[in-house]
């Protein structure tokens, strides 16, 4: 199976293209403007079901034939969608039972998008039928480069609570637990008289008087992720059967906006990983969060190249205030994704819609036309991408790993915890931010991942962990690895059952500590540490059992109690962060852990190294992105590919600019 869109020459550059939104006389102009901008790949037909199948089984492919032919004539490859992201009104009108239901029993209506229940047999049958019809019609079309199934699965309807989902949930539970005794044990149903004596008593976690059962909630999260994945796989399988050799993907949403799917499971089912990413436009650190999302996406891809399926040329339309990107910002964002392993960056969308819910979402061709900042910058970056073909297939160097777990994110986000102020994503980002500032490139790995290639592993809030994964982490440290574990880690097993004997549960022996009680802080409360640091949100009554105390609380509810510890374990070292450490203290801690592990820091620029081959020889490239308002000099020797200039010892990266250097030793 091909693992990359076929026939795309160079780094992929393009957008979602929606010709059905425009009169046909515009299409030829679109193709000409695409060629001018260097576009070589577009996604087509993502939301076109209502125009492809105007009535049950009555397909109209004529307009799509003409659009694909024009794109092929223009030398533009097509990531062809199965168009199943939004069912047409005729279908939901004929089958209202396929509409999703909220936890309070409210049934959604059509008039938006994603109006389908993931467990609906009607939706699944109709979606597979459309995918089959498209595959049979376009299997030999010369523009076809890849298949695009659905769109942003779970974005709007990640959970459905209808009776059909109840049936499917029970079937899933039977497969997972086997019998009711095992389920009752996993869910601890002895608490609050929740013991089940028949399968039909089990419902989705609908609206209840107070807190739901944690095991019930966790299993429903898992089921919903799996249910949507099964929809994707049903379409993928017919595409594989009908068009063998054409890769199939769906666009993930790795980033700050979304956490409803376990993407470690999903990544194993796509032929290449693709992602949609949009920055939080009002955040001063949006470029850092972008880098984290890109690194996590590369982790899902197993270190292989991946495709940015969507980002924005400028403002989006769905945030509270949709801030336009400054000149050069879209360029920096595109190259930052490329630096971190993307072999292509696409946008939503090609031409800015004149009507519809996303009419104010930016595009490659804005409402104002081609004499604009946006389109000029699109053309400039397209021309630069054409100079970087040699980067294709190269991989990214990283010496530090972050262990990331969607199921820990789900569990730690449930109600009835010691504080409502804890955020899994914020905890991960706080540590990532310090590594980014130190100039350290990070790989993300699952809890079961191989840590042996890394000098340091960071384990933020691994709330739920299996015995096997906990043992694997201890073996890594015992063999000479270094690890930094934060609070809210090791607390429960994979069922969400608290590990008894003191916190942090699974990691007590590794860290040489035990905690007898959590001491979360009041809203806006801050405590001081004896090394000058401060902490908020979280503290705990910690005791050492072999670990050395790095810092302790100077005031607050636990004066003199350890806040940060360091433990020798075998040939390695295990650090424990037992509090919500502020930025300055976190920077010092991360710097100390990096130094201890022998990882060099390189603060100043965002610099990522990719490695591959050129003309059969091993070669490396540095991609440097300067987010600052001043020039920065970079020690380097080689050829700067965007300008073609020779660099002998020092390369100046202008303020707000990007350079790509083929290195010479």
C-alpha positions in Angstrom: 0.0 0.0 0.0 1.3 3.5 -1.0 1.7 5.6 2.1 1.7 9.0 0.6 -0.5 10.8 -2.0 0.8 9.6 -5.4 2.2 11.9 -8.0 2.7 14.9 -5.8 6.0 16.5 -6.8 7.7 18.2 -3.9 6.2 19.3 -0.7 2.4 19.3 -0.9 0.9 22.8 -1.1 -2.8 23.5 -1.5 -6.2 23.5 0.1 -9.7 22.1 0.4 -11.3 23.0 -3.0 -15.0 23.3 -3.2 -15.9 23.9 -6.8 -19.6 23.2 -6.1 -19.8 26.5 -4.3 -19.0 28.4 -7.4 -20.3 28.8 -11.0 -18.4 26.6 -13.4 -17.0 29.6 -15.3 -14.9 30.3 -12.1 -13.2 26.9 -12.2 -10.8 27.6 -15.0 -9.6 30.7 -13.2 -9.2 28.7 -10.0 -6.9 26.3 -11.7 -4.9 29.1 -13.3 -4.5 30.8 -9.9 -3.5 27.6 -8.3 -0.8 27.1 -10.8 0.4 30.6 -10.1 0.5 29.9 -6.4 2.4 26.6 -6.8 -0.5 24.5 -5.7 0.0 20.8 -6.4 -2.6 19.0 -4.2 -6.2 19.8 -3.3 -8.9 18.0 -1.3 -12.1 17.9 -3.3 -15.8 17.1 -2.4 -15.6 17.0 1.4 -19.1 18.4 1.9 -20.7 17.6 -1.4 -22.9 14.6 -0.5 -26.2 16.5 -1.2 -25.0 17.4 -4.7 -23.5 14.0 -5.5 -26.6 12.0 -4.4 -29.6 14.2 -4.8 -32.0 11.4 -3.9 -31.6 7.9 -2.5 -29.3 6.0 -5.0 -29.5 8.7 -7.6 -25.9 9.9 -8.2 -24.9 12.9 -10.2 -21.1 12.9 -10.8 -21.1 15.1 -13.9 -19.9 18.3 -12.2 -17.3 16.4 -10.2 -16.0 14.7 -13.5 -15.5 18.2 -15.0 -13.8 19.6 -11.9 -11.4 16.7 -11.7 -10.6 16.8 -15.4 -9.7 20.5 -15.1 -7.5 19.9 -12.1 -5.7 17.1 -13.9 -5.2 19.3 -17.0 -3.6 21.9 -14.7 -1.2 19.3 -13.2 -2.9 19.4 -9.8 -3.3 16.2 -7.8 -6.5 15.4 -5.9 -7.1 14.0 -2.4 -10.7 12.9 -3.2 -13.2 13.0 -0.4 -15.9 10.4 0.1 -18.2 13.3 0.9 -19.7 11.5 3.9 -18.9 14.2 6.5 -22.4 15.7 6.3 -25.5 13.7 5.3 -28.0 15.5 3.0 -31.4 16.7 4.3 -33.3 14.1 2.3 -31.5 11.3 4.2 -32.1 12.7 7.7 -35.7 13.5 6.8 -36.3 10.0 5.6 -34.5 8.5 8.6 -34.8 10.9 11.6 -33.6 8.0 13.8 -30.1 8.5 12.5 -29.8 12.0 14.0 -27.6 12.0 17.1 -29.0 12.5 20.6 -27.5 14.5 23.5 -27.1 13.2 27.1 -30.3 15.1 28.1 -32.3 13.3 25.4 -32.5 16.2 22.9 -32.3 15.1 19.3 -30.2 17.2 16.9 -31.7 18.3 13.6 -30.1 18.8 10.2 -29.0 22.3 9.1 -25.4 22.2 10.1 -22.9 19.3 9.6 -22.1 15.9 11.1 -25.8 15.2 11.9 -25.4 11.5 12.2 -25.3 8.9 15.0 -22.0 7.0 14.9 -23.9 3.7 15.5 -26.6 4.3 12.9 -26.8 1.4 10.5 -28.6 3.6 8.0 -25.8 6.2 8.0 -23.1 3.6 7.7 -24.8 1.8 4.8 -25.4 5.0 2.9 -21.9 6.3 3.6 -20.3 3.0 2.4 -22.5 3.0 -0.7 -21.4 6.5 -1.6 -17.8 5.7 -1.0 -18.1 2.6 -3.2 -19.7 4.5 -6.0 -17.0 7.2 -5.9 -14.3 4.5 -5.9 -15.8 2.7 -8.8 -16.2 5.8 -10.8 -12.8 7.4 -10.2 -10.5 4.4 -9.6 -8.7 5.1 -12.9 -8.9 8.9 -12.9 -5.4 10.3 -13.5 -5.8 13.1 -10.9 -6.5 10.7 -8.0 -3.7 10.8 -5.5 -5.4 9.8 -2.2 -8.7 9.2 -0.5 -10.1 11.5 2.2 -12.7 9.8 4.4 -15.2 11.8 6.4 -13.9 15.0 8.0 -12.7 15.8 11.5 -14.5 12.8 13.0 -16.1 13.7 16.3 -15.6 17.5 15.9 -19.2 18.3 16.7 -20.8 14.9 17.7 -18.2 13.0 19.6 -20.8 11.3 21.8 -24.3 10.1 21.0 -26.6 8.8 23.7 -29.5 7.3 21.7 -31.0 3.9 22.0 -29.0 2.5 19.1 -25.8 3.7 20.7 -27.0 2.0 23.9 -27.3 -1.3 22.0 -23.9 -0.8 20.4 -22.3 0.2 23.7 -23.6 -3.0 25.3 -22.1 -5.1 22.5 -18.8 -3.3 22.9 -18.9 -3.9 26.6 -19.5 -7.7 26.1 -16.4 -7.9 23.9 -14.3 -5.9 26.4 -15.4 -7.4 29.7 -16.9 -10.8 28.7 -19.4 -11.0 31.5 -21.3 -8.8 33.9 -19.2 -9.9 36.9 -16.1 -8.5 35.2 -17.9 -5.3 34.2 -19.3 -4.8 37.8 -15.7 -5.2 39.1 -14.3 -2.8 36.5 -16.9 -0.2 37.3 -16.9 -0.7 41.0 -20.7 -0.9 40.9 -20.9 -1.8 44.6 -20.6 1.9 45.2 -24.0 3.8 45.2 -26.0 0.6 44.5 -25.1 0.5 40.8 -24.7 -3.3 40.5 -25.9 -4.6 37.1 -27.8 -8.0 36.8 -28.7 -7.8 33.1 -27.0 -6.3 30.1 -30.1 -4.4 29.1 -29.9 -2.4 32.3 -26.7 -0.7 31.0 -27.3 2.7 29.2 -25.0 5.4 27.9 -24.0 7.8 30.7 -27.1 10.0 30.2 -28.1 13.0 32.4 -28.1 11.9 36.0 -28.8 13.7 39.3 -25.1 14.0 40.2 -21.7 12.5 39.4 -21.6 9.6 37.0 -19.7 6.4 37.6 -16.0 7.0 36.5 -15.6 3.5 35.0 -18.8 3.9 33.1 -17.8 7.3 31.7 -14.3 6.0 30.8 -15.6 3.0 28.9 -18.2 5.2 27.1 -15.4 7.5 26.0 -13.5 4.5 24.7 -16.5 3.1 23.0 -17.3 6.4 21.2 -13.8 6.7 19.9 -14.0 3.1 18.6 -17.4 3.6 17.1 -16.3 6.5 15.0 -13.1 4.6 14.0 -15.3 1.7 12.8 -17.1 4.2 10.5 -13.8 5.3 9.0 -12.6 1.7 8.6 -15.8 0.7 6.8 -15.2 3.3 4.1 -11.5 2.7 4.1 -11.9 -1.0 3.4 -14.1 -0.5 0.4 -11.7 2.0 -1.0 -8.7 -0.4 -0.5 -10.7 -3.1 -2.2 -11.7 -1.0 -5.2 -8.6 1.1 -5.6 -5.6 -0.9 -4.2 -2.5 1.2 -4.0 -4.3 4.5 -3.4 -3.7 5.6 0.2 -6.5 6.5 2.5 -6.6 9.0 5.4 -8.8 11.1 7.5 -8.0 14.5 9.0 -7.3 14.4 12.8 -7.6 17.4 15.0 -4.5 17.2 17.2 -4.2 20.5 19.2 -5.8 22.6 21.8 -9.4 22.4 20.6 -10.2 18.7 20.8 -9.7 15.6 22.9 -12.6 13.2 22.2 -10.7 10.5 20.2 -7.8 8.3 21.2 -5.6 9.1 18.2 -3.0 6.5 19.1 -5.6 3.9 18.1 -6.7 5.8 15.0 -3.1 6.4 13.7 -2.7 2.7 13.2 -5.6 2.6 10.8 -4.6 5.4 8.3 -2.2 5.0 5.4 -0.7 8.3 6.2 -1.4 10.7 9.1 -3.0 14.0 8.3 -4.0 16.8 10.7 -6.0 20.0 10.9 -4.5 22.7 13.1 -5.6 26.2 13.9 -3.8 28.5 16.3 -5.6 30.2 19.2 -5.4 33.6 17.6 -5.3 35.7 20.7 -2.6 33.7 22.4 0.9 35.2 22.4 2.3 31.6 22.5 0.2 30.3 19.6 3.4 29.4 17.7 4.6 27.2 20.6 1.3 25.4 20.8 1.5 24.9 17.0 4.9 23.3 17.5 3.6 21.0 20.2 0.7 19.9 18.0 3.0 19.2 15.1 5.4 17.2 17.2 2.4 15.2 18.6 1.1 14.6 15.0 4.6 13.3 14.0 4.5 11.0 17.0 1.2 9.6 15.8 2.9 9.1 12.4 5.6 7.0 14.1 8.2 9.6 13.1 7.3 9.3 9.4 6.3 12.3 7.3 2.7 13.5 7.7 0.4 16.0 6.0 -1.1 19.2 7.4 -4.5 18.9 5.8 -5.8 22.2 7.1 -4.6 25.4 8.6 -5.6 29.0 7.9 -4.0 31.7 5.8 -5.3 34.3 8.2 -8.3 34.6 10.5 -10.8 31.8 11.2 -14.5 32.4 11.9 -15.2 30.3 15.1 -13.2 31.8 17.9 -14.5 34.6 20.2 -12.4 37.1 18.3 -10.9 36.1 15.0 -7.6 37.9 14.8 -6.0 38.2 11.3 -2.4 36.9 10.9 0.3 39.5 10.5 2.5 39.7 7.4 4.8 36.7 7.5 2.9 34.8 10.1 1.3 32.3 7.8 4.7 31.7 6.3 6.2 31.0 9.7 3.4 28.7 10.6 3.7 26.7 7.3 7.5 26.3 7.8 7.2 25.4 11.5 4.9 22.4 10.5 7.4 21.5 7.8 10.3 21.7 10.2 8.5 19.3 12.5 8.0 16.6 9.9 5.1 17.6 7.6 5.8 16.9 4.0 3.1 19.3 3.0 0.8 22.0 4.3 -2.7 22.6 3.0 -5.3 25.2 4.0 -9.0 25.5 4.5 -9.8 26.6 1.9 -8.9 27.6 -1.7 -11.4 30.4 -2.3 -13.1 32.2 0.5 -16.8 31.3 0.6 -19.2 34.1 -0.3 -22.0 32.6 1.8 -22.5 29.9 4.4 -21.4 29.5 8.0 -17.7 29.8 7.2 -17.9 32.8 4.9 -15.5 34.8 7.1 -12.9 32.0 7.4 -9.8 33.0 5.5 -8.6 31.2 2.4 -5.8 31.2 -0.2 -7.9 33.5 -2.4 -9.7 36.0 -0.1 -13.0 37.9 -0.8 -10.8 40.8 -1.9 -9.1 38.8 -4.6 -5.6 38.3 -5.7 -4.2 41.8 -5.1 -3.9 41.0 -1.4 -1.4 40.3 1.3 -2.8 36.8 1.7 -2.6 35.7 -1.9 0.8 37.3 -2.4 2.2 35.4 0.6 0.5 32.2 -0.7 2.4 32.6 -4.0 5.7 33.4 -2.2 5.6 30.3 0.0 4.4 28.1 -2.9 7.5 29.2 -4.8 9.7 28.5 -1.8 8.2 25.1 -1.3 9.2 24.2 -4.8 12.8 24.6 -3.8 12.6 22.1 -1.0 11.9 18.8 -2.8 15.0 17.3 -1.3 13.4 17.3 2.2 10.8 14.8 1.1 10.8 11.6 3.2 13.3 13.0 5.7 12.7 12.5 9.5 13.2 14.7 12.5 15.9 14.5 15.2 14.6 14.4 18.8 16.4 13.5 22.1 13.5 14.0 24.5 10.2 12.2 24.6 6.9 13.3 26.2 4.5 10.4 27.1 1.0 11.5 26.0 -2.2 9.6 26.8 -5.7 10.5 25.7 -7.3 8.2 28.2 -5.5 9.9 31.1 -6.7 13.1 29.7 -10.3 11.8 29.8 -10.0 10.3 33.3 -8.3 13.4 34.8 -11.0 15.6 33.3 -13.9 13.8 35.0 -15.8 15.5 37.8 -15.3 14.9 41.5 -11.5 15.3 41.6 -9.5 17.2 44.3 -9.6 20.4 42.2 -11.4 21.7 39.2 -8.3 23.8 38.3 -6.2 21.0 36.9 -5.9 20.7 33.2 -4.1 17.8 31.5 -3.4 19.8 28.3 -2.2 22.8 30.3 0.1 20.6 32.3 1.6 19.0 29.1 1.9 22.4 27.5 3.7 24.0 30.5 6.5 21.4 30.2 6.6 21.5 26.5 6.9 25.3 26.5 10.1 25.0 28.6 11.6 22.4 26.3 10.7 24.5 23.2 12.3 27.6 24.8 15.4 25.6 25.5 15.6 24.7 21.8 15.0 21.0 22.4 13.0 19.0 19.9 10.5 16.6 21.4 8.9 13.3 20.2 5.6 12.3 21.6 5.1 8.6 22.5 2.2 6.5 23.9 2.5 5.0 27.4 3.5 1.7 25.8 6.1 3.4 23.5 9.8 2.6 23.2 11.8 5.1 25.2 15.2 3.7 24.5 16.1 6.3 21.8 15.7 9.2 24.2 18.0 10.6 26.9 15.0 12.1 28.8 11.4 11.1 29.0 8.8 13.6 30.4 5.7 12.0 31.9 3.1 14.7 32.6 -0.1 13.6 34.5 -0.1 10.0 33.4 -3.1 9.5 35.6 -4.0 6.0 34.5 -1.3 3.5 33.7 -1.1 -0.3 33.3 1.3 -2.4 35.4 3.1 -3.3 32.2 3.6 0.3 31.2 4.7 1.3 34.7 7.2 -1.5 34.7 8.5 -0.4 31.2 9.2 3.1 32.5 11.1 1.7 35.5 13.1 -0.5 33.2 14.0 2.5 31.1 15.3 4.4 34.1 17.0 1.3 35.5 18.9 1.0 32.2 20.3 4.6 32.4 17.3 6.7 31.2 16.2 9.9 32.8 12.6 10.7 33.6 10.6 13.6 34.9 7.2 12.7 36.3 4.6 15.2 37.4 1.8 15.1 40.0 -1.5 13.4 38.9 0.6 10.5 37.6 0.3 6.8 38.4 -2.8 7.3 40.5 -5.0 4.6 38.9 -4.9 1.4 36.9 -6.5 1.3 33.4 -9.9 0.9 35.0 -9.6 4.1 36.9 -9.2 2.3 40.3 -7.0 4.1 42.7 -3.7 2.3 43.4 -3.6 1.9 47.2 -0.6 2.4 49.5 -0.1 6.1 48.8 0.4 8.3 45.7 1.9 8.4 43.1 0.7 4.8 43.0 2.5 3.0 40.2 5.6 5.2 40.4 6.3 5.3 44.2 9.3 2.9 44.0 10.7 4.5 40.9 10.5 8.0 42.3 11.5 7.1 45.9 8.6 9.0 47.4 5.1 8.5 48.7 2.3 10.9 49.2 -0.2 10.5 52.0 -2.7 13.3 51.1 -3.4 15.8 48.3 -3.4 19.5 49.4 -4.9 21.4 46.4 -4.7 25.1 46.7 -7.5 27.7 46.8 -8.4 29.7 43.7 -5.6 32.2 43.0 -3.6 30.9 46.0 0.2 30.8 45.5 2.8 29.2 47.8 6.6 29.9 47.8 9.3 27.3 47.5 12.7 27.6 49.3 14.6 28.0 46.0 12.6 31.1 45.0 10.0 29.3 42.9 6.2 29.5 43.4 3.4 27.0 43.0 -0.3 27.2 42.3 -3.2 24.8 41.9 -1.6 21.7 43.5 0.6 20.6 46.5 0.7 17.3 48.3 1.9 15.9 51.6 5.0 14.1 50.3 7.5 11.9 52.1 10.8 10.7 50.6 11.9 7.1 50.6 15.3 7.3 49.1 14.9 10.4 46.9 16.8 13.6 47.6 14.9 16.8 48.1 15.5 19.4 45.4 13.1 22.0 46.8 10.5 22.3 49.5 7.6 24.6 50.4 8.6 27.7 52.3 5.0 28.6 53.3 1.5 27.6 52.6 -0.2 24.6 54.1 2.9 22.4 53.9 6.0 24.4 54.9 9.1 22.2 54.8 7.5 19.4 52.8 9.3 18.3 49.6 7.9 19.8 46.4 10.5 18.6 43.9 12.6 15.4 44.3 15.3 13.5 42.5 15.9 9.8 42.8 18.7 7.5 41.6 17.1 4.3 40.3 19.5 1.8 38.8 21.7 3.5 36.3 19.2 6.4 35.7 17.5 9.2 37.4 13.8 9.9 38.2 12.6 13.4 39.0 9.2 14.1 40.7 7.4 17.3 40.4 4.7 17.3 43.1 3.2 20.8 42.6 1.9 23.2 40.1 5.3 24.9 39.6 5.3 28.4 38.1 7.2 29.2 34.9 10.5 30.3 36.4 10.7 27.3 38.6 9.6 25.0 35.8 12.3 26.4 33.6 15.0 25.8 36.2 13.7 22.2 36.7 13.6 21.4 33.0 17.1 22.9 32.5 18.4 20.8 35.4 16.8 17.6 34.0 18.2 18.3 30.6 21.7 18.9 31.9 21.5 15.8 34.1 20.5 13.7 31.0 23.2 15.3 28.8 20.7 17.0 26.5 22.2 20.2 25.1 20.0 23.3 25.3 19.9 25.8 22.4 17.7 28.7 23.3 17.0 31.6 20.9 15.5 30.4 17.7 13.0 27.7 16.8 15.4 25.2 15.1 14.6 21.7 14.0 16.9 19.3 12.2 15.6 16.8 9.6 17.7 14.0 8.3 17.6 12.0 5.1 19.5 11.2 2.0 20.4 13.2 -1.1 21.9 11.5 -4.2 22.5 8.5 -2.0 24.4 10.3 0.7 23.3 11.0 4.3 22.4 14.7 4.7 20.7 16.9 7.3 18.8 20.1 7.1 18.2 22.8 9.7 14.9 24.7 9.5 15.1 27.8 11.6 12.1 30.0 12.3 12.6 33.4 13.9 9.5 34.6 15.8 11.4 37.6 17.3 11.4 41.2 16.2 15.2 41.2 15.8 17.7 39.3 13.6 19.5 36.3 15.1 22.8 34.8 14.0 23.1 31.1 13.8 26.4 29.2 13.6 26.2 27.1 10.5 27.9 25.9 7.3 26.2 24.8 4.2 23.7 26.0 1.6 20.6 28.1 2.4 18.0 26.6 0.1 15.5 29.4 -0.1 18.0 31.9 -1.3 20.6 29.5 -2.8 23.3 31.3 -0.9 26.5 29.7 0.5 26.9 29.9 4.3 30.5 29.5 5.6 30.3 30.0 9.3 27.3 32.1 10.4 23.8 32.5 9.1 21.7 35.5 10.0 18.0 34.7 10.3 16.1 38.0 9.8 13.4 39.1 12.2 10.2 37.2 11.5 11.8 35.1 8.8 12.6 31.5 7.9 15.7 29.8 6.6 16.3 26.2 5.5 20.0 25.1 5.5 21.4 22.0 4.0 24.2 21.4 6.5 27.8 20.5 5.7 30.1 19.0 8.3 
